[in-house]
Amino acid sequence: MTMWVFGYGSLLWNPGFEVDAQQVGVMHGYARSFCMRSIHHRGTSEHPGLVLALDETKDARCKGVALRVKAGAEPETLAYLRERELISSAYLEKNLDVHLSSGEVIKAVTYVIDPDHVQYCHLDLEEQAQVIARAVGDRGPNTDYLHNTAGHLVELGIEDGDLNWLSARVKALCS
């Protein structure tokens, strides 16, 4: 059976597994948001950063990329993703519908925020920029995560006004 993974953040530029094909797609009912405090990859317990998550929101839609896993690599890919994405249990793993640009609807492994988890947060854009500008975790500066994601969305032709604003604001804060 074909395995798809929905990328909306770092999976866009660092999937970490062999991708057989990819296609832009839309997931309904979820919004891309810096609503998860990062205490591992892009921050620490003492100085959390922020990472993107899909926040369940009525009438929202998130445009991202469906990544088809190379045939035969499904078990190790799923194990890898669980180790990477479920590090603190703030994400929930779900198989959700993605509407591909080809018109096809597929099920994709997707990591969404658990709104009851302690790492879940809602900050306004300026607060997000202030956190991202100074946070660093074991995978590097939070700024790298933001700029890589925003840049790849632009390359893919995916408009995300909030990420574009955040990227420009964080660059200004860091200069």
Secondary structure per residue as TSV (DSSP state, phi and psi in degrees):
chain	resnum	aa	ss	phi	psi
A	1	M	-	360.0	137.0
A	2	T	-	-70.1	133.4
A	3	M	-	-109.8	129.6
A	4	W	E	-116.6	149.6
A	5	V	E	-127.7	135.7
A	6	F	E	-94.3	121.4
A	7	G	E	-105.3	128.7
A	8	Y	S	-134.6	-7.3
A	9	G	S	-136.0	-120.0
A	10	S	G	-65.9	-21.8
A	11	L	G	-64.2	-20.1
A	12	L	G	-64.9	-39.3
A	13	W	T	-115.0	-7.5
A	14	N	-	-149.3	69.9
A	15	P	-	-64.8	-36.2
A	16	G	-	78.4	6.8
A	17	F	S	-143.8	164.9
A	18	E	-	-76.0	117.8
A	19	V	E	-98.0	124.2
A	20	D	E	-83.9	-34.1
A	21	A	E	-162.2	159.5
A	22	Q	E	-144.1	153.0
A	23	Q	E	-151.7	137.8
A	24	V	E	-62.7	140.8
A	25	G	E	-151.2	167.6
A	26	V	E	-123.9	135.6
A	27	M	E	-111.9	125.7
A	28	H	E	-91.0	146.2
A	29	G	E	89.8	4.5
A	30	Y	E	-138.2	145.4
A	31	A	E	-118.6	136.5
A	32	R	E	-71.1	130.5
A	33	S	E	-156.3	145.5
A	34	F	E	-80.8	69.1
A	35	C	E	-111.9	14.3
A	36	M	E	-126.1	121.4
A	37	R	E	-71.0	132.0
A	38	S	E	-102.1	117.5
A	39	I	S	-109.2	2.2
A	40	H	S	-120.6	-74.5
A	41	H	S	-72.2	-40.3
A	42	R	S	-127.0	21.5
A	43	G	-	-174.8	-172.6
A	44	T	-	-131.8	171.7
A	45	S	S	-60.4	-37.9
A	46	E	S	-74.6	-35.9
A	47	H	S	-134.9	78.6
A	48	P	-	-64.0	145.3
A	49	G	E	-98.0	-163.0
A	50	L	E	-133.3	139.6
A	51	V	E	-129.4	161.4
A	52	L	E	-75.7	148.7
A	53	A	E	-147.4	163.3
A	54	L	E	-94.0	120.0
A	55	D	E	-103.0	120.8
A	56	E	E	-64.1	120.8
A	57	T	E	-145.3	121.7
A	58	K	E	-55.3	137.1
A	59	D	E	68.8	4.5
A	60	A	E	-81.5	164.5
A	61	R	E	-149.8	140.9
A	62	C	E	-120.1	125.5
A	63	K	E	-95.1	127.5
A	64	G	E	-150.3	-150.7
A	65	V	E	-129.7	130.4
A	66	A	E	-88.0	124.8
A	67	L	E	-108.5	119.1
A	68	R	E	-87.6	124.1
A	69	V	E	-74.4	139.0
A	70	K	-	-56.3	133.3
A	71	A	T	-55.2	132.4
A	72	G	T	93.8	-15.1
A	73	A	-	-100.6	9.8
A	74	E	H	-60.8	-49.2
A	75	P	H	-61.6	-45.8
A	76	E	H	-70.8	-30.6
A	77	T	H	-66.1	-45.8
A	78	L	H	-63.5	-41.5
A	79	A	H	-61.8	-43.6
A	80	Y	H	-61.3	-47.7
A	81	L	H	-62.4	-39.8
A	82	R	H	-65.2	-39.8
A	83	E	H	-65.9	-39.7
A	84	R	H	-74.6	-48.9
A	85	E	H	-90.3	-25.6
A	86	L	-	-101.8	25.7
A	87	I	S	-57.0	-35.5
A	88	S	S	-123.8	8.8
A	89	S	S	63.9	18.8
A	90	A	-	-77.8	-24.7
A	91	Y	E	-93.9	149.4
A	92	L	E	-110.4	136.3
A	93	E	E	-89.7	125.2
A	94	K	E	-134.8	154.7
A	95	N	E	-104.9	108.3
A	96	L	E	-122.6	157.5
A	97	D	E	-70.6	134.8
A	98	V	E	-124.7	128.7
A	99	H	E	-92.2	106.2
A	100	L	E	-74.6	157.3
A	101	S	T	-63.5	-21.0
A	102	S	T	-75.5	-11.5
A	103	G	S	102.4	-16.5
A	104	E	-	-73.7	147.2
A	105	V	E	-112.3	124.7
A	106	I	E	-123.7	163.1
A	107	K	E	-94.4	136.2
A	108	A	E	-134.1	141.5
A	109	V	E	-64.6	127.5
A	110	T	E	-139.6	141.1
A	111	Y	E	-108.7	117.2
A	112	V	E	-117.5	156.3
A	113	I	E	-73.2	142.2
A	114	D	-	-87.6	108.4
A	115	P	T	-66.1	-11.5
A	116	D	T	-95.2	-1.6
A	117	H	S	-81.0	147.3
A	118	V	T	-62.3	-23.7
A	119	Q	T	-82.8	-8.0
A	120	Y	B	-72.0	135.1
A	121	C	-	-150.6	161.9
A	122	H	-	-131.0	110.5
A	123	L	-	-120.6	148.4
A	124	D	-	-72.0	168.2
A	125	L	H	-60.1	-39.0
A	126	E	H	-65.0	-41.8
A	127	E	H	-62.4	-40.6
A	128	Q	H	-60.1	-45.5
A	129	A	H	-60.7	-43.1
A	130	Q	H	-62.5	-41.7
A	131	V	H	-67.1	-50.2
A	132	I	H	-62.0	-36.2
A	133	A	H	-63.1	-25.2
A	134	R	H	-119.6	-7.6
A	135	A	-	-81.7	143.5
A	136	V	E	-141.5	136.2
A	137	G	E	-128.7	-167.6
A	138	D	T	-70.1	-12.8
A	139	R	T	-104.1	8.5
A	140	G	E	112.8	-172.5
A	141	P	E	-65.3	142.9
A	142	N	H	-60.8	-30.2
A	143	T	H	-60.7	-39.8
A	144	D	H	-60.2	-44.1
A	145	Y	H	-58.8	-48.6
A	146	L	H	-61.6	-53.0
A	147	H	H	-65.8	-38.9
A	148	N	H	-62.7	-44.9
A	149	T	H	-65.9	-48.8
A	150	A	H	-59.6	-43.2
A	151	G	H	-63.3	-42.2
A	152	H	H	-69.4	-34.3
A	153	L	H	-62.6	-42.8
A	154	V	H	-61.5	-46.1
A	155	E	H	-58.2	-34.9
A	156	L	T	-82.7	-4.7
A	157	G	T	77.3	22.1
A	158	I	-	-99.9	119.3
A	159	E	-	-84.6	126.3
A	160	D	-	-139.6	93.6
A	161	G	H	-58.1	-40.0
A	162	D	H	-63.7	-44.5
A	163	L	H	-67.4	-37.3
A	164	N	H	-63.1	-43.8
A	165	W	H	-63.7	-46.1
A	166	L	H	-60.5	-43.5
A	167	S	H	-60.7	-45.6
A	168	A	H	-66.0	-41.6
A	169	R	H	-67.1	-42.1
A	170	V	H	-66.4	-38.9
A	171	K	H	-59.2	-42.3
A	172	A	H	-65.2	-41.1
A	173	L	H	-65.6	-32.1
A	174	C	H	-91.1	-4.9
A	175	S	-	-90.8	360.0
